[in-house]
Amino acid sequence: MCAKPGAIGIERARIAREILARAEHAGCRVVLPFDAQLATELAANVPHRVADIVDIDDDEMILDIGPKSVRQVHETLADAK
């Protein structure tokens, strides 16, 4: 993945860091995906693949979280109080 951070990307990163800091301060855990289902277009029956977040090609979009991330969410919810 070759992300080119523009002004919007930099601002989004700042907001994300702020959200994570507030969550930590409140004792909350934010669960972020580390794999995803990817495709080059959003349409029915298009070829897709699952890859780690850091391995997304420039022409791909994230369609959903991947199976490892689904397991992580299930485990987190199972431990929720």
Legacy VTK file of the C-alpha trace (Angstrom):
# vtk DataFile Version 3.0
C-alpha trace
ASCII
DATASET POLYDATA
POINTS 81 float
0.000 0.000 0.000
1.379 3.354 -0.956
-0.815 5.897 0.798
-0.184 9.515 -0.052
-1.314 11.577 2.925
-2.948 14.794 1.806
-4.536 17.423 4.006
-7.670 15.308 4.456
-5.662 12.203 5.358
-3.578 14.117 7.882
-6.710 15.563 9.501
-8.366 12.140 9.652
-5.251 10.688 11.280
-5.308 13.491 13.873
-8.982 12.799 14.628
-8.316 9.053 14.898
-5.469 9.654 17.369
-7.754 11.910 19.415
-10.503 9.271 19.502
-8.019 6.594 20.603
-6.607 8.863 23.319
-10.087 9.685 24.649
-11.038 6.015 24.653
-7.887 5.087 26.558
-8.506 7.870 29.076
-12.063 6.555 29.588
-10.811 2.980 30.023
-12.364 1.841 26.746
-10.774 -0.443 24.199
-11.175 0.394 20.514
-11.072 -2.695 18.323
-9.542 -1.924 14.927
-9.521 -4.375 12.021
-6.201 -5.798 10.896
-7.460 -7.696 7.854
-10.135 -6.911 5.291
-12.091 -8.163 2.312
-10.962 -6.209 -0.757
-12.029 -5.647 -4.355
-11.250 -3.204 -7.135
-14.916 -2.256 -7.581
-18.179 -2.375 -5.667
-20.420 -4.674 -7.689
-22.031 -8.090 -7.460
-19.850 -11.134 -8.136
-16.564 -9.264 -8.595
-13.313 -11.019 -7.710
-12.231 -10.221 -4.172
-9.523 -11.217 -1.736
-8.699 -11.064 1.962
-5.494 -9.345 3.048
-3.938 -7.588 6.015
-4.711 -3.877 6.208
-1.089 -3.017 5.399
-1.268 -5.055 2.160
-4.026 -3.143 0.350
-3.177 -2.227 -3.249
-3.769 1.333 -4.483
-6.608 0.193 -6.769
-8.461 -1.785 -4.062
-11.210 -0.752 -1.667
-12.163 -2.293 1.671
-15.547 -3.995 1.452
-15.677 -5.486 4.951
-13.484 -6.682 7.775
-11.653 -9.967 7.298
-12.026 -13.260 9.164
-9.237 -12.546 11.687
-10.880 -9.256 12.568
-14.283 -10.956 12.897
-12.770 -13.410 15.396
-11.222 -10.525 17.328
-14.585 -8.729 17.556
-16.308 -11.943 18.716
-13.650 -12.505 21.396
-13.897 -8.897 22.551
-17.683 -9.048 22.801
-17.542 -12.372 24.640
-15.380 -10.703 27.301
-17.607 -7.597 27.541
-19.195 -6.799 30.858
LINES 1 82
81 0 1 2 3 4 5 6 7 8 9 10 11 12 13 14 15 16 17 18 19 20 21 22 23 24 25 26 27 28 29 30 31 32 33 34 35 36 37 38 39 40 41 42 43 44 45 46 47 48 49 50 51 52 53 54 55 56 57 58 59 60 61 62 63 64 65 66 67 68 69 70 71 72 73 74 75 76 77 78 79 80
